[in-house]
């Protein structure tokens, strides 16, 4: 029988607040956009 997955990371205090702030207002850089475009090209070349 499979064992349940245990969560290994629990954020508390200021770390948790910062996580939720970033979730609500993500920062998207030109570098990140470039990575997504590169990934899309790789996907399109290799899909079946």
C-alpha positions as CSV (number, residue, x, y, z in Angstrom):
1,X,0.0,0.0,0.0
2,X,1.3,3.5,-0.8
3,X,2.4,5.7,2.0
4,X,0.8,9.2,2.3
5,X,3.0,12.1,1.3
6,X,4.2,14.3,4.1
7,X,4.6,18.0,3.7
8,X,8.2,19.0,4.3
9,X,7.9,22.8,4.3
10,X,5.7,24.9,6.5
11,X,5.9,28.7,6.2
12,X,5.2,30.8,9.2
13,X,5.2,34.5,10.2
14,X,6.8,36.9,7.8
15,X,7.8,34.1,5.4
16,X,4.2,33.1,5.0
17,X,3.1,36.7,4.5
18,X,5.7,37.2,1.8
19,X,4.7,34.0,0.0
20,X,1.1,35.1,-0.2
21,X,2.0,38.7,-1.3
22,X,4.1,37.1,-4.1
23,X,1.2,34.8,-5.0
24,X,-1.2,37.8,-5.4
25,X,1.3,40.0,-7.2
26,X,3.9,38.0,-9.1
27,X,6.8,39.7,-10.6
28,X,7.5,38.8,-14.2
29,X,10.9,39.8,-15.6
30,X,12.0,39.9,-19.2
31,X,14.3,36.9,-18.4
32,X,11.3,34.9,-17.2
33,X,9.3,35.7,-20.3
34,X,12.3,34.6,-22.4
35,X,12.5,31.3,-20.6
36,X,8.8,30.7,-21.3
37,X,9.2,31.4,-24.9
38,X,12.2,29.1,-25.1
39,X,10.2,26.3,-23.4
40,X,7.4,26.8,-25.8
41,X,9.7,26.5,-28.8
42,X,11.2,23.3,-27.4
43,X,7.8,21.9,-26.7
44,X,6.6,22.7,-30.2
45,X,9.6,21.0,-31.8
46,X,9.2,17.8,-29.7
47,X,5.5,17.2,-29.4
48,X,4.0,14.2,-31.2
